[in-house]
Amino acid sequence: MAIPAAISKSSPRPGALPRALLVLGRIALGFIFLYAAYAKLYFGGDWHLSDYQFLFAMAIDSYKMLPMWAVEWMARVLPWFELTLGALLIIGAGLRWIGSISSGLLLVFIGAMTRAKILGLEINCGCFGNNEKLGTATLVRDSSLLMLALAVTAGAFLIKKRRATVSS
């Protein structure tokens, strides 16, 4: 009887791998959001904390979806929103909410990129700086980021559900 007890103590906890994957996924997604914000705020060898929105607004406007007031508002807010989402994902705060917001944001963005691709618009993606042209590779890359965000969100909900089941 002593042997099974030793084996059970040395075997990993059930659910350790999904938790580890959730942590790795949320940290990776967090750093991607941080990099996206960084690329919009630091370019041309200098920080553009007060004038970054001008170039980014041109990238947003190239999608031809929003009125100018909305373009200007998004250009001012989105980099800081990405920075906040990235930081919250990395620290793991409010993961179900932050994962849901990240997934929704990426879903809307991929929808806009797909629309632009279908309409044949020559746009700059605006994703990780203003020089990236929209192409199939960009859509595939950003769709994989959406899948990662959905996996992080689902994982956060499943782990929360498991905790609630175990504690009751």
C-alpha positions in Angstrom: 0.0 0.0 0.0 2.9 2.4 0.5 3.8 2.3 -3.2 0.5 3.6 -4.6 0.6 6.4 -2.0 4.1 7.4 -3.2 3.0 7.3 -6.8 0.0 9.5 -6.2 2.0 12.1 -4.4 4.6 12.3 -7.1 2.1 12.4 -10.0 1.1 15.8 -11.3 -2.2 17.3 -10.2 -5.1 16.8 -12.6 -5.6 20.0 -14.5 -2.0 21.2 -14.2 -1.4 21.1 -18.0 -4.5 23.1 -18.9 -3.6 25.7 -16.3 -0.1 25.9 -17.6 -1.4 26.3 -21.2 -3.8 29.0 -20.0 -0.9 30.9 -18.4 1.3 30.5 -21.4 -1.5 31.6 -23.8 -2.6 34.6 -21.8 1.0 35.8 -21.4 1.7 35.3 -25.1 -1.5 37.2 -26.0 -0.7 39.9 -23.5 2.8 40.5 -25.0 1.3 40.6 -28.5 -1.1 43.4 -27.3 1.7 45.2 -25.6 3.8 45.0 -28.8 0.9 46.3 -30.9 0.6 49.3 -28.6 4.3 49.8 -28.6 4.5 49.8 -32.4 1.8 52.5 -32.6 3.5 54.7 -29.9 7.2 54.2 -30.8 8.2 54.5 -34.5 10.7 56.2 -36.5 13.2 55.9 -33.7 11.2 58.1 -31.3 8.3 58.0 -28.9 5.2 59.6 -30.3 3.0 59.9 -27.2 1.3 63.1 -28.3 1.1 62.7 -32.1 0.9 59.0 -32.7 -2.8 59.2 -33.6 -2.3 61.1 -36.9 -0.6 58.2 -38.7 -2.7 55.6 -37.0 -5.9 57.5 -37.9 -4.9 57.3 -41.6 -4.5 53.5 -41.3 -8.0 53.3 -39.6 -9.6 55.6 -42.2 -8.2 53.4 -45.0 -10.8 50.8 -44.0 -13.6 53.2 -45.1 -15.9 52.1 -42.4 -16.2 54.9 -39.9 -17.0 58.6 -39.8 -14.0 60.9 -39.2 -14.9 61.6 -35.5 -14.9 57.8 -34.8 -11.6 57.4 -36.7 -10.0 60.1 -34.6 -11.4 58.7 -31.3 -10.2 55.2 -32.1 -6.7 56.4 -33.1 -6.4 58.1 -29.8 -7.8 55.4 -27.6 -6.9 52.0 -29.2 -3.1 52.0 -28.5 -3.8 52.7 -24.8 -6.6 50.1 -24.7 -4.2 47.5 -26.2 -1.6 48.4 -23.6 -4.1 48.0 -20.8 -5.4 44.7 -22.2 -1.9 43.4 -22.6 -0.9 44.3 -19.1 -4.1 42.8 -17.6 -3.7 39.6 -19.6 -0.1 39.2 -18.3 -1.0 39.7 -14.7 -4.2 37.6 -15.1 -6.6 40.1 -13.6 -10.3 39.5 -14.6 -9.2 36.9 -17.1 -12.7 35.9 -18.2 -13.7 39.5 -18.9 -10.4 40.5 -20.4 -10.3 37.4 -22.6 -13.8 38.1 -23.8 -13.0 41.7 -24.6 -9.8 40.6 -26.4 -11.7 38.0 -28.4 -14.4 40.5 -29.3 -11.9 43.2 -30.3 -10.0 40.7 -32.5 -13.2 39.4 -34.1 -14.3 42.9 -35.1 -10.8 43.7 -36.4 -10.6 40.5 -38.5 -14.1 41.2 -39.8 -12.9 44.7 -40.9 -9.8 43.3 -42.5 -11.8 40.6 -44.3 -14.3 43.2 -45.6 -11.4 45.4 -46.9 -9.8 42.3 -48.6 -13.1 41.4 -50.3 -13.6 45.0 -51.4 -10.1 45.1 -52.8 -9.1 48.1 -50.7 -5.4 48.9 -50.6 -4.9 49.5 -46.9 -2.3 49.5 -44.3 -3.3 47.1 -41.7 -2.4 49.3 -38.7 -1.7 46.2 -36.7 1.9 46.4 -35.7 2.9 49.7 -37.1 1.7 51.6 -40.1 3.7 50.1 -42.9 2.1 46.6 -43.1 0.0 46.0 -46.2 -3.1 43.8 -45.8 -2.6 40.4 -47.3 -3.6 36.8 -46.8 -0.7 36.2 -44.4 -1.9 39.1 -42.3 -5.4 37.6 -42.1 -4.0 34.2 -41.2 -1.8 35.6 -38.5 -4.5 37.7 -37.0 -7.0 34.8 -37.2 -4.6 32.7 -35.2 -4.4 35.5 -32.6 -8.2 35.3 -32.5 -8.0 31.5 -31.9 -5.5 32.1 -29.1 -7.8 34.7 -27.5 -10.8 32.4 -27.7 -8.7 29.6 -26.2 -7.6 31.8 -23.3 -11.2 32.9 -22.8 -12.6 29.4 -22.9 -9.8 28.2 -20.6 -10.5 30.9 -18.1 -14.2 30.0 -18.0 -13.5 26.3 -17.7 -11.0 26.7 -14.9 -13.5 29.0 -13.0 -16.2 26.3 -13.5 -13.8 23.6 -12.2 -13.0 25.6 -9.1 -16.7 26.2 -8.5 -17.5 22.4 -8.9 -14.6 21.4 -6.6 -15.5 23.8 -3.9 -19.1 22.9 -3.7 
